[in-house]
Amino acid sequence: MHYLLWVTLVGLLAESCSGERPHPHPHPHPHPHPHPTHHPHPHPTHHPHPHPYPPHPCKSPPELEGSLSVFAANGGYLLLGKYMYDAIGQRIRFGDFGQFPNVTLHDDILLLYKEGVMYRINKKNQSCIKKELTDTFHLMEIPANATLLGQITLGSFAEHHKGLLVNSWTGLVPASDARYFLSFTQFDCLPISSVYQSSQAGWIITSYFDIIVGIKDPSPLTPPPFCKNATIERGENGNFVDALF
């Protein structure tokens, strides 16, 4: 998944002080007591310096759950939903409320990469559609070869605990014409936003929120009992993008 990010450039103004500075309280007498000319203490020109928390590629915690929104510019699709991410078991559960042009839908998807299958679950009808997964599991991470765009603060950096330190990255998807833009937190490496752009898919913009580290109840990452007898539909393959759109 790839996400839209805003890269904010913060300009730093450098100041230098030189020359004589008048005494803050000049003596009223026309001939004040001898006092050496006051020169300010040397004050070097301020130069930007490395941030105390240097950005670096990172991996998100192996278990996450939360909410996300996905917008696909081609067709104007908008998805809002909840997700569960298990990197250890290579499992993803995605339940979404979708708003397509003139169509509203609910969907529930379970991706099991180790088994190579995808389930489209309908709890209301107690039914499942089972497909073969054609793509591979990808960690939620900043790739090692990503290029840093910058480090920004969401909110305010003027006071402690008033802002969120975020690193923004970009790069190319191997063996394709696609480009990604990623925004992850400096601490804990949690996803904030992403953009994925390619000639085939256009722009796919995703934002993450309400993230919880760890999975309280892992049972949704197992197919429900009524999916036990589901068989893989012939000629029907699935992947992560198809699951969403």
Disulfide bonds with the S-S distance in Angstrom:
Cys58-Cys189 2.02
Cys128-Cys227 1.50
